Structures are given as structure tokens and as C-alpha cells.
Amino acid sequence: MKRDLIRSKLGETKSASIAEPRDGGVQSVDRALLILETLAEDDDGYRLSDLAVRTGLSTSTAHRLLTTLEKRRFVQFDPTSSKWHVGAQSFAVGATFTRHRNVVAQAIPYLRKLRDQTRETANLAVVDDETLMLLVRLESREITRALTKVGGRVAMVASGIGKAVLATYSDADVAAIIHRHGMPQLTAKSIVRAGELFKELQVIRRQGYAVDDEEARLGLRCVAAVVFNHCAEPLAAVSISGLTSRITDARLPEFGKAVRDIAAELTLALGGVVPASSQS
């Protein structure tokens, strides 16, 4: 009896340690969210075995979590391809983020105007926890190559929209972000030295727009400017992206002014305030 009691206590302790990781989180919830995040990475979906490998979960654990998520319509299974996909309820929950920000609906006409003026793909991203999340992309009718899909996150130091936002921060805040997130070298043209980044941020502050010059992907340029909130703080960023053969050095000032002007117009439409330093 005593031995059984000890075993029972040990079992309870083991179960508690599995369900409640040391960081205070709940493991099953963490794993379910990991599955959702992984499914969101690929529009083609994943087979169960591939998803298990991708997430590092056992096949049985992944299947159990998937069937639970399926009941709540957060994921869905396609019997034809035997693949799992993100479900409608995930979209419904995620849509509240954009409704709360009240940005997307008002931004669409301005992005359309920017796309038509420049004939390049227009993008909108919002600032979220030291990264940027891409909310909207209006594709150009020209040949283009998307760098980040809608819903994806963009690093601050390795993108035009990120550098546009960083230019509104103090050097101390930028240094702290670099310390926490590093400076990844995505291409041979990526900025990987803090001093070089600080020099570029000064240029961005003077001209009111940022340029990603093949720093995230070779052959692709991005021109970006910040959308501000009512406290003159960065809320979002708009940009155009396209091939370097179209966004040439000679046309950068023209594109920069177009992006900067649209960002200022959207700022005012959202009740924001454009800082005097950004009205170059």
C-alpha cells in the first residue's frame, strides 16, 4: 500500500512537471500553439508524419493535439491530400488583431494608391514586440518576388520597414534591440555592424524613408516609411518592394517621396501625428 502511494505521488509529480513547465506555461497549450505556428508556415499544409518531425513531437502527440484543434475548427484535414491546414477559426481569432488595430481597412485605399503610383507591390506591416508583422500586400502587376508572406514577421535590422521604424528610436534603444536579436546576415549586402546601421539610421531620419538594398534578398529592393499614432510613435510602416531592375538608384528619391507621402496621409487618416523630423 505504501509503495503504491509512493508510486502514485511520483506519477502525480511527473504529470505536473509535464503539464506545467518550469517557466509557468502549460506544455499542452504550448505544443498546440507550436502546431498552429508550424502549419501557418506553409500554405500547402503538412502530413502528420512531416508535422511531427517539424515540431519535434511524437506522431501520437501531434495527432491528439490536431484532433482537439480540429474539433474547435482551428485546423482542418484534407482527406484528398492527407494534409493538415490552418482552419477557419484561426483566421477568425487572428482577424480580431487587425480589427483592434483599426489599420487595415483604412490603409487599403492608400496602399492601392501607392501601388498604382509606383507600379510596385505595396505592403503594410505593424510594429509588434520588436518585430514587424506583415498585414497586407497589394501585388504589383509587374514581375515580383515576395520576401515575406502576409502574417509573417520581419526582423527590424534586416528590412526596409524595420529600419524605417528603428530610425524613430534612440540609439540606446536600437543598441538594445541589436543585443537581443542580433544582426543576421541574410545576403552579402546585409548590414552586420552596429556602427554602419547607426550611420544609415541618421540618413533615414533626414530623408524620411528607408531603403532595403538587397539586404534581405538579392535582386529585391524595398522602400519604406513609418505610419505614426496619436502620440507620434511608430504604429506601422508602409513600403513598396520590387526588383532592382525597376527600383533603380536614379528612381529611389522619387519612390522615397511617394512612400513617405502615403505614410503621412495614412498617419493623418488614422488620427496620428507626423513628427516634424519626418516631414522632410
C-alpha positions in Angstrom: 0.0 0.0 0.0 2.8 2.4 1.0 4.7 1.5 -2.2 1.6 2.2 -4.3 1.1 5.5 -2.6 4.7 6.5 -3.3 4.3 5.5 -7.0 1.1 7.5 -7.1 2.8 10.6 -5.7 5.7 10.2 -8.1 3.2 9.8 -11.0 1.4 13.0 -9.9 4.7 14.8 -9.7 5.8 13.6 -13.1 2.5 14.6 -14.7 2.6 18.0 -13.1 6.1 18.6 -14.4 5.0 17.6 -17.9 1.8 19.8 -17.8 3.5 22.7 -16.1 6.9 23.6 -17.4 9.3 25.5 -15.1 8.6 28.7 -16.9 5.0 28.6 -15.7 3.5 27.7 -19.1 1.2 24.7 -19.9 3.0 22.3 -22.1 -0.1 21.0 -24.0 -1.1 24.6 -24.8 2.5 25.4 -25.9 2.6 22.4 -28.2 -0.8 23.2 -29.7 0.3 26.7 -30.5 3.6 25.3 -31.9 1.5 23.2 -34.3 -0.6 26.2 -35.4 2.5 28.3 -36.0 4.1 25.5 -38.0 1.0 24.9 -40.1 1.0 28.6 -40.9 4.5 28.4 -42.3 3.3 26.5 -45.4 0.1 27.1 -47.4 0.4 23.6 -48.8 -0.1 22.1 -45.4 1.7 19.1 -43.7 1.2 15.4 -43.5 1.0 14.1 -39.9 4.5 12.5 -40.0 6.1 15.6 -41.5 4.4 17.9 -39.0 5.7 15.6 -36.1 9.2 15.9 -37.4 8.9 19.6 -38.0 7.7 20.3 -34.4 9.7 17.6 -32.7 6.6 16.0 -31.3 5.8 12.3 -31.4 3.3 11.3 -34.0 0.7 10.2 -31.4 1.0 13.5 -29.5 0.8 15.6 -32.7 -2.3 13.6 -33.8 -4.0 14.0 -30.4 -3.5 17.8 -30.5 -4.6 18.1 -34.1 -7.9 16.3 -33.5 -8.6 18.5 -30.5 -7.8 21.6 -32.6 -10.0 20.2 -35.4 -13.0 20.0 -33.1 -12.6 23.7 -32.4 -12.0 24.4 -36.2 -8.6 25.8 -35.6 -7.2 23.2 -38.0 -8.7 21.2 -40.8 -7.8 17.9 -42.5 -7.9 17.4 -46.3 -8.5 13.7 -46.9 -7.6 14.0 -50.5 -4.0 15.1 -49.8 -3.9 13.6 -46.3 -2.6 17.0 -45.1 -3.5 19.3 -42.2 -4.1 23.0 -42.7 -4.9 26.1 -40.6 -8.6 26.2 -40.0 -11.2 28.9 -40.3 -11.4 29.6 -36.6 -7.7 30.5 -36.6 -8.5 33.2 -39.1 -11.5 34.4 -37.1 -9.4 34.8 -33.9 -6.5 36.4 -35.8 -8.7 38.9 -37.5 -9.5 40.5 -34.2 -5.9 41.7 -34.1 -6.4 43.8 -37.2 -9.8 45.0 -36.1 -8.3 46.1 -32.8 -5.6 48.0 -34.6 -8.2 49.5 -36.9 -5.5 49.9 -39.5 -6.1 47.5 -42.4 -9.5 48.7 -43.7 -8.4 52.4 -43.7 -5.0 51.5 -45.2 -6.2 49.7 -48.3 -7.1 52.8 -50.4 -3.7 54.3 -49.6 -1.8 51.1 -50.4 -3.7 50.9 -53.7 -2.8 54.5 -54.5 0.9 53.8 -53.7 0.9 50.6 -55.8 -0.7 52.5 -58.8 1.7 55.4 -58.5 4.8 53.3 -58.3 3.6 50.2 -60.2 5.3 48.2 -57.4 3.9 45.9 -54.7 2.7 47.9 -51.7 2.9 46.5 -48.2 1.7 47.3 -44.7 3.3 46.0 -41.5 2.5 46.8 -37.9 5.0 47.0 -35.0 4.7 44.1 -32.6 7.2 43.3 -29.9 10.4 44.4 -31.6 9.4 42.8 -34.9 7.1 43.8 -37.7 4.1 41.7 -38.8 3.1 42.0 -42.4 -0.7 42.6 -42.6 -1.4 43.5 -46.2 0.3 43.1 -49.5 -1.2 44.5 -52.8 0.7 42.8 -55.6 2.2 44.7 -58.5 1.2 43.7 -62.0 4.9 43.6 -62.7 7.1 40.5 -62.1 7.8 40.4 -58.4 9.2 38.1 -55.7 7.6 38.2 -52.3 10.0 38.2 -49.4 7.6 37.6 -46.6 4.0 36.3 -46.8 1.1 38.0 -45.1 1.1 37.2 -41.4 4.8 36.7 -41.4 7.2 38.6 -39.2 10.1 40.7 -40.4 13.3 41.4 -38.4 13.9 45.1 -37.6 17.5 45.3 -38.7 17.2 43.3 -41.9 14.4 45.1 -43.7 13.4 48.5 -45.1 10.3 48.7 -42.9 12.3 47.6 -39.9 15.0 50.3 -40.5 12.3 52.9 -41.0 10.9 52.1 -37.6 14.4 51.9 -35.9 15.1 55.4 -37.2 12.4 56.7 -34.9 14.1 55.1 -31.8 17.0 56.4 -29.8 20.5 54.9 -30.4 20.3 53.3 -27.0 17.0 51.5 -27.8 18.4 50.4 -31.2 21.5 49.0 -29.4 19.3 47.1 -27.0 17.4 45.5 -29.9 20.6 44.5 -31.6 21.8 43.0 -28.4 18.6 40.9 -28.0 18.1 39.9 -31.7 21.5 40.2 -33.3 22.2 41.3 -36.9 21.6 38.3 -39.2 23.5 38.3 -42.5 20.8 37.2 -45.0 22.7 38.3 -48.1 26.2 39.6 -48.9 24.7 43.1 -48.7 23.2 42.8 -45.2 24.3 45.3 -42.6 26.0 43.3 -39.9 27.9 46.1 -38.0 26.1 48.3 -35.5 28.1 51.4 -36.4 27.2 51.0 -40.1 23.5 50.7 -39.1 23.6 53.8 -36.9 25.0 55.8 -39.8 22.2 54.6 -42.1 19.6 55.5 -39.5 20.8 59.1 -39.5 20.3 59.2 -43.3 16.8 57.7 -42.9 15.9 60.4 -40.3 17.0 63.1 -42.7 15.2 61.8 -45.8 12.1 60.4 -44.1 12.3 56.9 -45.7 14.4 53.8 -45.6 15.8 51.5 -48.3 16.5 47.8 -48.1 19.1 47.5 -50.8 19.1 43.7 -51.4 19.9 43.2 -47.7 17.2 40.6 -47.2 17.2 39.0 -50.7 19.4 39.6 -53.6 17.7 41.3 -56.6 15.0 42.8 -54.4 14.7 46.4 -53.1 12.3 47.8 -50.6 11.5 51.5 -49.8 9.6 52.2 -46.6 8.3 54.9 -44.3 6.6 55.0 -40.9 2.9 55.5 -40.0 2.6 57.2 -36.6 -0.1 57.0 -33.9 -1.6 59.9 -32.0 1.5 60.2 -29.8 3.8 60.5 -32.8 5.1 57.0 -32.0 5.6 54.3 -34.8 2.4 52.3 -35.2 3.1 50.7 -38.6 5.1 51.1 -41.8 4.2 51.1 -45.5 6.6 50.1 -48.2 7.0 49.2 -51.8 9.1 46.2 -52.9 10.3 45.2 -56.3 13.2 44.1 -58.5 16.3 46.2 -58.5 16.0 46.5 -62.3 12.9 48.6 -61.7 13.7 50.3 -58.3 16.9 51.8 -59.6 19.3 54.2 -57.9 18.0 57.0 -60.1 14.4 56.5 -59.1 15.0 56.0 -55.4 14.3 59.7 -54.5 11.0 59.5 -56.5 9.9 56.3 -54.8 11.0 57.5 -51.4 8.9 60.6 -51.7 5.9 58.6 -52.8 6.2 56.2 -49.9 6.8 59.0 -47.4 3.8 61.0 -48.6 1.5 58.0 -48.4 2.7 57.1 -44.9 2.0 60.7 -43.8 -1.5 60.6 -45.4 -2.3 57.3 -43.7 -1.0 58.7 -40.4 -3.4 61.6 -40.5 -6.3 59.3 -41.6 -5.7 57.2 -38.5 -5.7 60.2 -36.2 -1.9 60.1 -35.9 0.7 62.9 -35.7 3.6 63.1 -38.1 6.7 64.3 -36.3 8.3 67.4 -37.8 11.5 65.5 -38.3 9.7 63.1 -40.7 8.3 65.8 -42.9 11.4 66.3 -45.0 
